Amino acid sequence: MYNIDEIVYKAKEKYPNKKFQLTNTLFWGDENLPPIEVEYGNIEVSDMGDGMTWCLIVNSKLSYGTMWFYTEWGIQKCKSDFNFLEWFELWSQGKDNELFD
């Protein structure tokens, strides 16, 4: 997990003033979906390596305060709309398998 200075710096890169548009998992290359910008409205809080990161949604009507997992194949919402503290409790204990439905 990043320290607070890194989180604040990364927040400025992610345009937190623009809205995050998703409510459900998105896999890259799904031709049935309109183009959606997923880099906005979130703050990256943890880098898991290999292009996988955890982000907190900070600007969204429907996903505000939830944690999302960004990967090379798409992005996935954390189980049961977990907020940061619920996510952190399981993540810090290494219970990654309990973070998804």
KOLBA-415998 format. One line per 3 residues: number of its first residue (from 1); their letters; for each residue x, y, z of C-alpha. Coordinates in pm, 1 decimal. Each point is the difference from the previous one (the first is absolute). Layout:
BEGIN
NUM = a = X,Y,Z ~ ...
***
This chain:
BEGIN
1 = myn = 0.0,0.0,0.0 ~ 124.6,348.9,-80.9 ~ 76.2,250.3,273.3
4 = ide = -228.8,303.6,24.1 ~ 235.8,229.8,-195.2 ~ 2.4,-244.0,-294.8
7 = ivy = -378.5,-36.6,13.0 ~ -49.2,378.2,-12.5 ~ 248.0,31.4,-289.2
10 = kak = -169.7,-281.3,-194.7 ~ -342.8,151.9,68.8 ~ 97.8,307.5,-197.7
13 = eky = 91.7,-220.9,-298.9 ~ -339.6,-174.3,-4.5 ~ -222.3,305.0,-45.6
16 = pnk = -204.9,-56.6,315.1 ~ -222.1,295.0,-97.9 ~ -138.5,-200.2,-296.6
19 = kfq = -259.3,-272.0,63.1 ~ 69.9,-373.7,6.3 ~ -268.0,-155.8,-221.1
22 = ltn = -24.1,-369.4,90.1 ~ -214.0,-201.5,238.0 ~ 102.4,-351.4,-111.5
25 = tlf = 304.3,-195.0,-117.8 ~ 134.7,95.8,-342.3 ~ 220.4,-218.7,-218.8
28 = wgd = 211.0,178.5,-262.2 ~ -103.4,-64.4,-357.9 ~ -369.3,-60.7,65.4
31 = enl = -140.9,132.3,-326.5 ~ -354.9,17.7,140.8 ~ 88.3,288.9,228.9
34 = ppi = 32.7,366.1,-91.6 ~ 342.5,158.8,62.7 ~ 41.0,64.5,372.2
37 = eve = 278.5,198.8,161.9 ~ 109.2,-187.2,313.4 ~ 300.3,208.9,101.8
40 = ygn = -209.5,280.8,146.3 ~ -147.1,43.8,346.2 ~ 222.3,-241.9,189.3
43 = iev = 311.1,-6.1,214.8 ~ 253.4,-281.8,-33.1 ~ 83.4,-125.5,350.2
46 = sdm = 192.6,-322.8,-60.1 ~ 213.9,-151.9,-274.5 ~ -5.9,-380.3,-3.7
49 = gdg = 255.6,-28.7,-282.9 ~ -44.6,-124.5,-357.9 ~ -228.7,293.4,-82.0
52 = mtw = -249.9,-80.0,277.2 ~ -110.6,282.7,230.1 ~ -268.3,70.4,257.5
55 = cli = -185.1,330.3,-35.6 ~ -245.3,186.1,221.7 ~ -283.8,167.7,-190.9
58 = vns = -26.3,362.3,114.3 ~ -230.0,153.9,-259.9 ~ -301.6,-200.6,-115.5
61 = kls = -375.1,7.1,50.0 ~ -34.5,-378.5,31.2 ~ 344.5,-131.8,100.3
64 = ygt = 123.1,270.2,239.0 ~ 216.8,-135.2,282.3 ~ 40.9,-350.4,-142.3
67 = mwf = 322.5,-182.6,-81.0 ~ 78.2,-125.8,-353.6 ~ 273.4,-233.0,-128.0
70 = yte = 166.7,110.9,-325.8 ~ 178.1,-266.9,-207.2 ~ 124.2,-56.2,-353.4
73 = wgi = -327.2,-176.9,-88.6 ~ -245.1,247.8,153.2 ~ -123.8,146.2,327.0
76 = qkc = -207.3,-165.5,267.3 ~ -193.9,141.6,292.3 ~ 87.2,-129.4,344.0
79 = ksd = -248.4,-235.9,166.8 ~ -325.0,144.6,126.2 ~ 103.3,358.7,-74.6
82 = fnf = 265.5,-10.7,274.0 ~ 120.8,340.9,109.3 ~ 366.7,72.4,70.9
85 = lew = -1.9,-119.6,362.0 ~ -183.9,-325.6,-80.3 ~ 242.1,-62.6,-287.2
88 = fel = 305.4,86.7,210.7 ~ -99.2,-239.6,278.2 ~ 1.1,-300.9,-235.8
91 = wsq = 282.0,120.8,-225.9 ~ 237.4,62.1,293.2 ~ -62.4,-354.5,124.0
94 = gkd = 84.3,-148.0,-341.6 ~ -359.1,-115.7,-57.7 ~ -10.2,105.5,-366.3
97 = nel = -228.3,-292.0,-87.7 ~ -271.1,152.4,220.3 ~ 4.2,334.8,-181.3
100 = fd = -208.4,-113.0,-298.6 ~ -345.7,-155.8,-38.2
***
